[in-house]
Amino acid sequence: MRKAITTAVAALALFAALAADGQNLDKVIAESVRSYQRAEDVSPNNSTDLPHITKAIYVGGAGDVKIDLTQGGTVTLKAVPVGTFLQVEAKRVYATGTTATLMVAFF
């Protein structure tokens, strides 16, 4: 219960900070709780983008995940645990540098 309260307080603090920074609080909240419409297995590839921009990637087998972000930049997320939902807008998941398995992209 204490962890849930701490998480809720942290989320509210983040929403307040974003709103104070000029962002629309309703939009920030709506984006944070959106549902996904589609899902596909991820086949990491060094030269081909994913068929759709992701909203999240589920990692079913622990490891590293190397991705290209939609707004530019490549990042390797190290030691991602089993069962993690990465809340990222990615356009590519690389084969080289990705050791995680059983990934599913959500759109």
Steps between C-alpha positions, in 0.01 A plus 500: 500500500779741591674437165174570313453829685862600434458420130175697480659802671798486262266483199300798623820697557611421144162603355510825700854576381405437137190717533703778660739473206215602269374157398130416507444287813200318350710399198791387721270282711317358197830408333626330816202264527429430135421151387660320211309414185732242338798279577761310297797283579828689462759362258817700568668617180801725442376651173119493504267716707204349683175508299352752747630744761470337841328640806657228715713188469442200727813303588424132566863387535751713693786675323610815322276683250659729240250733330469804276267761648254683277636844583856394430769317683593142566505360851579164657291424807715269710386199702126544444323252733244241392147640485600863445291735287734759348289811442687620191420625153746291304531456126767226497623223727853393408612138478856598590501626856164344592518191719145515640256248355127443463432868433160633396442848358180681596346775286 
